[in-house]
Amino acid sequence: MRIITLIVSLITAIVVIALLTRLLPPDAASVMLDIKRSSWPFTVQNVLWLAFFVGLGELSIRWRAGRLEESQINRNYLPEDEETVLRPGDDITPIYQKVRASKYREVCFVPRLIERCVLGFNLSHSADQTNSLLIPALSCICMKSICATTSSATSPGWFPRWDLSEQSLASCWR
């Protein structure tokens, strides 16, 4: 997806540069595209236009990924009222089944985090241990998303597939 967006962004930039060359008055085109330079079309301005459109393509990828993550939050996997107390089995099993049935559970972090916490709660039957699992997982996800923004060209998607195992979470603090 990222490669396709990069190619479309570069092609769009080239088309916009060509249109600006034809449509702008000569003085404006000279300022915005540096068409009077002997090395035209290989000018700093054109490189900046290409970079600008690549940035717009990256913004579109991140916007779509943000909308996908937001749609996961809006799926109401968990009860949102303040009075609900979840019981093992009766309440947790339908939540787990709903998360497992999501086609985005491998891509989005909300279903993966809920799945991991439900499994941890089923093993320990302790809300404290589940909470102690949740906080480092959120911290690790936040740190990985920050790292993903700095190395986004190498990641397959906006959010890489998270490994929320205990070993992975422990490695966040090393």
C-alpha positions as CSV (number, residue, x, y, z in Angstrom):
1,M,0.0,0.0,0.0
2,R,2.8,2.4,0.9
3,I,4.7,1.8,-2.4
4,I,1.5,2.3,-4.4
5,T,0.8,5.6,-2.5
6,L,4.4,6.7,-3.1
7,I,4.2,6.0,-6.9
8,V,0.8,7.8,-7.1
9,S,2.1,10.8,-5.1
10,L,5.2,11.1,-7.4
11,I,3.1,10.9,-10.6
12,T,0.6,13.4,-9.2
13,A,3.6,15.7,-8.4
14,I,4.9,15.4,-11.9
15,V,1.5,16.2,-13.4
16,V,1.1,19.2,-11.1
17,I,4.5,20.5,-12.0
18,A,3.6,20.1,-15.7
19,L,0.3,21.9,-15.2
20,L,1.9,24.7,-13.2
21,T,4.5,25.1,-16.0
22,R,1.8,25.6,-18.6
23,L,-0.8,27.5,-16.6
24,L,1.3,30.0,-14.5
25,P,2.5,33.3,-15.9
26,P,6.2,33.2,-16.7
27,D,7.2,35.3,-13.7
28,A,5.2,33.1,-11.2
29,A,6.5,29.9,-12.9
30,S,10.1,31.3,-12.5
31,V,9.6,31.7,-8.8
32,M,7.7,28.5,-8.1
33,L,9.4,26.2,-10.4
34,D,12.6,28.0,-11.4
35,I,11.9,27.3,-15.1
36,K,14.5,29.8,-16.3
37,R,17.4,27.8,-14.8
38,S,19.5,25.9,-17.3
39,S,19.1,22.7,-15.3
40,W,15.3,22.8,-15.4
41,P,13.4,20.4,-14.7
42,F,16.0,19.2,-12.2
43,T,15.7,22.1,-9.8
44,V,15.5,22.5,-6.0
45,Q,11.9,23.7,-6.4
46,N,10.8,20.6,-8.3
47,V,12.5,18.4,-5.7
48,L,10.6,20.2,-3.0
49,W,7.3,19.8,-4.9
50,L,8.0,16.0,-5.2
51,A,8.8,15.9,-1.4
52,F,5.6,17.8,-0.7
53,F,3.4,15.3,-2.6
54,V,5.2,12.4,-1.0
55,G,4.4,13.9,2.4
56,L,0.7,14.3,1.3
57,G,0.7,10.6,0.3
58,E,2.1,9.7,3.8
59,L,-0.6,11.8,5.4
60,S,-3.3,10.0,3.5
61,I,-1.9,6.6,4.7
62,R,-1.8,7.8,8.3
63,W,-5.3,9.2,8.0
64,R,-6.7,6.0,6.7
65,A,-4.9,4.0,9.4
66,G,-6.2,6.4,12.1
67,R,-9.7,6.0,10.8
68,L,-9.3,2.2,10.9
69,E,-8.0,2.4,14.5
70,E,-10.9,4.7,15.4
71,S,-13.4,2.3,13.9
72,Q,-12.0,-0.4,16.2
73,I,-12.6,1.8,19.2
74,N,-16.2,2.5,18.0
75,R,-16.9,-1.3,17.8
76,N,-17.8,-1.3,21.5
77,Y,-15.7,-4.4,22.3
78,L,-16.0,-3.4,26.0
79,P,-18.8,-2.0,28.0
80,E,-18.3,1.7,28.5
81,D,-20.6,2.5,31.4
82,E,-19.0,3.0,34.8
83,E,-21.1,0.5,36.7
84,T,-20.3,-2.7,34.8
85,V,-18.1,-5.2,36.5
86,L,-17.0,-7.9,34.2
87,R,-17.1,-11.5,35.6
88,P,-14.9,-14.3,34.3
89,G,-16.7,-16.6,31.9
90,D,-20.1,-14.9,31.7
91,D,-18.9,-11.5,30.5
92,I,-15.4,-12.1,29.3
93,T,-16.1,-14.9,26.9
94,P,-18.4,-12.9,24.6
95,I,-15.9,-10.1,24.6
96,Y,-13.1,-12.5,23.6
97,Q,-15.2,-14.0,20.9
98,K,-16.1,-10.6,19.5
99,V,-12.5,-9.6,19.4
100,R,-11.4,-13.0,17.9
101,A,-14.1,-12.6,15.1
102,S,-12.7,-9.2,14.1
103,K,-10.9,-9.3,10.8
104,Y,-8.7,-6.5,11.9
105,R,-7.4,-8.1,15.1
106,E,-4.0,-8.8,13.6
107,V,-3.6,-5.3,12.2
108,C,-5.1,-2.9,14.8
109,F,-3.8,-2.6,18.3
110,V,-7.1,-2.2,20.2
111,P,-8.4,-5.8,19.5
112,R,-4.9,-7.3,20.1
113,L,-4.6,-5.5,23.4
114,I,-8.1,-6.6,24.5
115,E,-7.3,-10.2,23.5
116,R,-4.1,-10.2,25.4
117,C,-5.7,-8.7,28.5
118,V,-8.6,-11.2,28.4
119,L,-6.2,-14.1,28.1
120,G,-4.1,-12.7,31.0
121,F,-7.2,-12.3,33.1
122,N,-8.4,-15.8,32.3
123,L,-5.0,-17.2,33.4
124,S,-4.6,-15.2,36.6
125,H,-8.2,-14.3,37.5
126,S,-6.6,-11.1,39.0
127,A,-7.6,-7.6,37.9
128,D,-4.3,-6.3,39.4
129,Q,-2.2,-8.6,37.2
130,T,-4.3,-7.7,34.2
131,N,-3.8,-4.1,34.9
132,S,-0.1,-4.6,35.3
133,L,-0.1,-6.2,31.9
134,L,-2.1,-3.4,30.3
135,I,0.0,-0.5,31.3
136,P,3.3,-1.8,29.9
137,A,1.5,-3.0,26.8
138,L,0.1,0.5,26.2
139,S,3.5,2.1,26.9
140,C,5.2,-0.3,24.5
141,I,2.6,0.3,21.8
142,C,3.1,4.0,22.2
143,M,6.9,3.7,21.9
144,K,6.6,1.4,18.9
145,S,4.2,3.8,17.1
146,I,6.8,6.6,17.7
147,C,9.5,4.3,16.3
148,A,7.3,3.3,13.4
149,T,6.9,7.0,12.4
150,T,10.7,7.4,12.2
151,S,11.2,4.2,10.2
152,S,7.9,4.2,8.3
153,A,9.4,3.4,5.0
154,T,10.5,-0.1,6.2
155,S,7.3,-1.1,8.0
156,P,4.7,-3.0,6.0
157,G,1.9,-0.8,7.3
158,W,1.3,2.1,9.5
159,F,1.1,0.0,12.6
160,P,3.3,-3.1,12.4
161,R,2.0,-6.3,13.8
162,W,2.6,-6.1,17.5
163,D,4.1,-8.8,19.6
164,L,2.5,-8.5,23.0
165,S,4.1,-11.5,24.6
166,E,5.6,-11.1,28.0
167,Q,9.1,-11.4,26.5
168,S,8.3,-8.6,24.1
169,L,6.8,-6.4,26.8
170,A,9.8,-7.1,29.1
171,S,12.1,-6.0,26.3
172,C,10.5,-2.6,26.2
173,W,12.0,-1.7,29.5
174,R,15.6,-2.9,28.7
